[in-house]
Amino acid sequence: MTIKEKLSHLRGINIATLFDDILKENQKDILDMNRDQMYDEGVMDVNTLKKEKYSPSTIIAKRKAPFNKTDFVTLKWMGDFHKDLKLIIFKDTFVISSDNTIWGNYLETNKRFSNALGLTESSKERLRSTVKDEMIKKLRNVI
């Protein structure tokens, strides 16, 4: 391949498409980062890392739940809400959301939990590292 052909080939690379592909390939890991933030760390606000406490009556009721951690709010009782997280990829960003009715009917509009979905700065840094490494691999394969 001539230099002119290589340059033409390089100009045809769509970085945005490669980036979207990387996000799609890492969707489970991205969603797991958010799940871990909530369940392992109790992060209910990705901007402030705020934790919330369960009420005494909820702590008693949660003892019978499959996911009965009560040190802090985890938004994981039966596991359905965590399972129903999804990644929505837009042109310049992505959003973590949920199809679960508890999100749309209660949690999303509740100030205590409205910022629970998303990535903390620490999770974003891990994702940036992953995206960078995978972008380099993809570019090398394309070139």
Residue frames as qw, qx, qy, qz and C-alpha x, y, z in Angstrom:
[[0.000, 0.891, 0.455, 0.000, 0.00, 0.00, 0.00],
 [0.402, 0.477, -0.026, 0.781, 1.36, 3.42, -0.94],
 [0.182, -0.191, -0.450, 0.853, 1.62, 6.31, 1.51],
 [0.315, -0.053, -0.198, -0.927, -1.19, 8.07, -0.33],
 [0.616, -0.250, -0.661, -0.348, -3.42, 5.02, 0.04],
 [0.474, -0.258, -0.686, 0.488, -2.55, 4.70, 3.73],
 [0.003, 0.095, 0.226, -0.969, -3.37, 8.37, 4.34],
 [0.482, -0.141, -0.403, -0.765, -6.66, 7.98, 2.53],
 [0.616, -0.263, -0.742, -0.008, -7.41, 4.91, 4.62],
 [0.323, -0.200, -0.560, 0.736, -6.59, 6.78, 7.85],
 [0.201, -0.023, -0.010, -0.979, -8.87, 9.67, 6.91],
 [0.578, -0.200, -0.567, -0.552, -11.71, 7.18, 6.54],
 [0.394, -0.180, -0.815, 0.384, -11.45, 5.97, 10.13],
 [0.387, -0.651, -0.213, -0.617, -14.46, 7.07, 12.15],
 [0.183, 0.228, -0.720, 0.629, -13.24, 7.49, 15.72],
 [0.532, -0.145, 0.267, -0.790, -16.79, 8.02, 17.01],
 [0.878, 0.051, -0.321, -0.352, -17.86, 4.66, 15.60],
 [0.596, 0.216, -0.696, 0.339, -14.84, 2.96, 17.15],
 [0.105, -0.239, 0.555, -0.790, -15.65, 4.62, 20.48],
 [0.733, -0.083, 0.044, -0.673, -19.29, 3.48, 20.31],
 [0.830, 0.138, -0.534, -0.084, -18.13, -0.05, 19.50],
 [0.342, 0.240, -0.715, 0.561, -15.87, -0.04, 22.56],
 [0.400, -0.176, 0.396, -0.808, -18.73, 1.13, 24.78],
 [0.849, 0.018, -0.193, -0.492, -21.00, -1.59, 23.40],
 [0.727, 0.207, -0.636, 0.155, -18.32, -4.23, 23.92],
 [0.276, 0.117, -0.666, 0.683, -17.83, -3.06, 27.52],
 [0.472, -0.469, -0.225, -0.712, -21.49, -2.49, 28.36],
 [0.803, -0.404, -0.439, -0.004, -21.63, -5.23, 31.00],
 [0.603, -0.072, -0.355, 0.711, -18.48, -3.93, 32.72],
 [0.025, -0.339, 0.017, -0.940, -19.80, -0.34, 32.71],
 [0.632, -0.481, -0.278, -0.540, -23.11, -1.41, 34.21],
 [0.809, -0.276, -0.447, 0.262, -21.27, -3.59, 36.75],
 [0.345, 0.176, -0.296, 0.873, -19.26, -0.55, 37.83],
 [0.360, -0.402, -0.034, -0.841, -22.51, 1.26, 38.62],
 [0.814, -0.360, -0.402, -0.215, -23.95, -1.81, 40.35],
 [0.708, -0.081, -0.448, 0.541, -20.78, -2.14, 42.47],
 [0.071, 0.337, -0.184, 0.920, -20.89, 1.55, 43.38],
 [0.589, -0.424, -0.111, -0.679, -24.39, 1.08, 44.75],
 [0.902, -0.293, -0.288, -0.130, -24.11, -2.34, 46.37],
 [0.788, -0.019, -0.337, 0.514, -20.48, -2.47, 47.51],
 [0.335, 0.119, -0.206, 0.912, -19.93, 1.21, 48.29],
 [0.061, -0.672, -0.640, 0.368, -23.44, 2.53, 48.94],
 [0.114, -0.174, 0.197, 0.958, -23.05, 5.42, 46.49],
 [0.242, 0.669, 0.692, -0.120, -26.47, 6.99, 45.98],
 [0.241, 0.951, 0.035, -0.190, -25.12, 10.18, 44.38],
 [0.849, 0.216, 0.111, 0.469, -22.31, 9.74, 41.87],
 [0.257, 0.796, -0.055, 0.545, -21.41, 13.43, 42.18],
 [0.306, -0.741, 0.351, -0.483, -21.00, 13.59, 45.96],
 [0.451, 0.162, -0.862, 0.164, -20.50, 9.86, 46.79],
 [0.463, -0.303, 0.353, -0.755, -23.31, 10.31, 49.31],
 [0.253, -0.107, -0.961, 0.043, -24.54, 7.25, 51.16],
 [0.556, -0.371, -0.080, -0.740, -28.05, 6.83, 52.54],
 [0.124, -0.131, 0.893, -0.411, -29.23, 4.87, 55.57],
 [0.397, -0.349, -0.771, -0.355, -32.18, 2.50, 55.72],
 [0.506, -0.502, 0.149, -0.685, -34.91, 3.24, 58.23],
 [0.299, -0.284, 0.842, -0.346, -35.09, 0.85, 61.20],
 [0.769, 0.233, 0.420, -0.423, -38.28, -0.74, 59.84],
 [0.712, 0.599, -0.308, -0.200, -36.66, -1.32, 56.45],
 [0.085, 0.544, -0.820, 0.157, -33.64, -2.93, 58.10],
 [0.548, -0.057, 0.740, -0.384, -35.95, -5.40, 59.83],
 [0.793, 0.460, 0.192, -0.350, -37.88, -6.15, 56.62],
 [0.498, 0.702, -0.489, -0.140, -34.72, -6.47, 54.55],
 [0.385, -0.445, 0.798, -0.134, -33.41, -9.30, 56.73],
 [0.732, 0.211, 0.631, -0.148, -35.67, -11.64, 54.73],
 [0.559, 0.764, -0.135, -0.292, -34.58, -10.30, 51.33],
 [0.937, 0.217, 0.016, 0.274, -32.16, -12.23, 49.09],
 [0.485, 0.426, -0.185, 0.741, -29.79, -9.25, 49.20],
 [0.501, -0.768, -0.399, -0.018, -30.04, -8.30, 52.85],
 [0.503, 0.067, -0.202, 0.837, -27.12, -5.91, 53.26],
 [0.202, -0.873, -0.430, -0.106, -28.27, -3.05, 55.53],
 [0.540, -0.312, -0.105, 0.774, -25.10, -1.06, 56.33],
 [0.098, 0.420, -0.116, -0.895, -26.32, 1.52, 53.81],
 [0.697, 0.523, 0.243, -0.425, -28.89, 1.78, 51.01],
 [0.386, -0.248, 0.756, 0.466, -27.92, -0.45, 48.08],
 [0.585, 0.380, -0.134, -0.704, -31.09, -0.30, 45.94],
 [0.484, 0.198, -0.826, -0.211, -30.80, -4.07, 45.77],
 [0.634, -0.206, 0.473, -0.576, -33.53, -5.99, 47.55],
 [0.894, 0.180, 0.389, -0.134, -34.56, -8.79, 45.19],
 [0.511, -0.262, 0.566, 0.591, -31.96, -7.88, 42.54],
 [0.485, 0.644, 0.565, 0.176, -34.38, -6.88, 39.78],
 [0.092, 0.979, 0.014, -0.182, -33.50, -3.18, 39.74],
 [0.327, -0.650, 0.571, 0.380, -29.77, -3.88, 39.43],
 [0.564, 0.130, 0.762, 0.290, -30.45, -6.52, 36.77],
 [0.399, 0.762, 0.505, 0.076, -32.54, -4.07, 34.72],
 [0.150, -0.770, 0.188, 0.591, -29.84, -1.40, 34.32],
 [0.726, 0.504, 0.365, 0.292, -29.08, -0.51, 30.73],
 [0.350, -0.419, 0.237, 0.804, -26.56, 1.58, 28.83],
 [0.464, 0.806, 0.367, -0.016, -27.92, 4.11, 26.35],
 [0.526, -0.206, 0.290, 0.772, -25.30, 5.44, 23.93],
 [0.302, 0.901, 0.227, -0.213, -25.81, 8.87, 22.37],
 [0.612, 0.729, -0.080, 0.295, -23.63, 10.77, 19.91],
 [0.250, 0.677, -0.425, 0.545, -21.39, 12.42, 22.51],
 [0.303, -0.404, 0.637, -0.582, -22.23, 10.64, 25.73],
 [0.496, -0.186, -0.833, -0.159, -23.86, 7.65, 27.34],
 [0.485, -0.405, 0.260, -0.730, -26.41, 7.30, 30.12],
 [0.177, -0.052, -0.968, 0.170, -27.10, 4.52, 32.55],
 [0.545, -0.157, 0.007, -0.823, -30.82, 4.01, 33.06],
 [0.181, 0.026, 0.962, -0.204, -33.30, 1.31, 34.02],
 [0.411, -0.213, -0.602, -0.651, -36.48, -0.13, 32.58],
 [0.297, -0.291, -0.846, 0.334, -37.47, -1.27, 36.05],
 [0.215, -0.745, -0.456, -0.437, -40.73, 0.29, 37.18],
 [0.559, -0.676, -0.288, 0.383, -39.32, 1.16, 40.60],
 [0.433, -0.115, 0.141, 0.883, -36.87, 3.54, 38.88],
 [0.001, 0.369, 0.434, 0.822, -39.43, 5.39, 36.81],
 [0.438, -0.662, -0.506, -0.338, -42.15, 5.39, 39.46],
 [0.614, -0.767, -0.167, 0.083, -40.18, 6.17, 42.59],
 [0.728, -0.358, 0.075, 0.579, -36.38, 6.31, 42.58],
 [0.458, 0.367, 0.279, 0.760, -35.72, 8.63, 39.62],
 [0.125, -0.763, -0.227, -0.592, -37.95, 11.37, 41.03],
 [0.688, -0.698, -0.164, 0.114, -36.73, 10.92, 44.61],
 [0.131, 0.914, -0.337, 0.183, -33.89, 13.35, 45.41],
 [0.655, -0.547, 0.521, -0.022, -32.21, 10.72, 47.59],
 [0.741, -0.024, 0.636, 0.216, -31.68, 8.42, 44.60],
 [0.574, 0.787, 0.142, -0.173, -31.98, 10.48, 41.41],
 [0.271, 0.821, -0.500, -0.053, -28.19, 10.57, 40.96],
 [0.745, -0.343, 0.571, -0.036, -27.51, 6.93, 41.82],
 [0.841, 0.356, 0.356, 0.198, -27.19, 5.90, 38.18],
 [0.365, 0.890, -0.237, 0.135, -23.96, 6.90, 36.47],
 [0.841, 0.067, -0.300, 0.446, -20.29, 6.56, 37.18],
 [0.457, -0.842, 0.017, 0.286, -18.23, 8.13, 39.93],
 [0.214, 0.880, -0.410, -0.110, -14.96, 9.85, 39.00],
 [0.427, -0.445, 0.786, 0.041, -13.08, 6.73, 40.10],
 [0.706, 0.297, 0.643, -0.011, -15.19, 4.52, 37.82],
 [0.501, 0.855, 0.022, -0.128, -14.85, 7.01, 34.97],
 [0.064, -0.777, 0.609, 0.143, -11.06, 6.89, 35.33],
 [0.560, -0.129, 0.815, 0.068, -11.11, 3.08, 35.09],
 [0.654, 0.600, 0.456, -0.068, -13.36, 3.32, 32.03],
 [0.269, 0.909, -0.247, -0.199, -11.09, 5.92, 30.40],
 [0.281, -0.556, 0.766, 0.161, -8.13, 3.59, 30.82],
 [0.622, 0.191, 0.759, 0.016, -10.07, 0.69, 29.29],
 [0.541, 0.794, 0.241, -0.138, -11.32, 2.82, 26.38],
 [0.066, 0.857, -0.455, -0.233, -7.82, 4.19, 25.72],
 [0.402, -0.339, 0.837, 0.155, -6.25, 0.72, 25.65],
 [0.594, 0.382, 0.708, 0.006, -8.99, -0.71, 23.43],
 [0.403, 0.881, 0.044, -0.243, -8.95, 2.31, 21.11],
 [0.078, -0.709, 0.643, 0.279, -5.22, 1.84, 20.58],
 [0.486, -0.032, 0.866, 0.112, -5.79, -1.85, 19.75],
 [0.551, 0.647, 0.513, -0.121, -8.60, -1.03, 17.33],
 [0.253, 0.903, -0.201, -0.284, -6.59, 1.70, 15.60],
 [0.242, -0.515, 0.781, 0.256, -3.63, -0.65, 15.24],
 [0.544, 0.230, 0.806, 0.048, -5.91, -3.26, 13.67],
 [0.470, 0.813, 0.289, -0.186, -7.39, -0.71, 11.27],
 [0.110, 0.857, -0.426, -0.270, -4.00, 0.68, 10.31]]
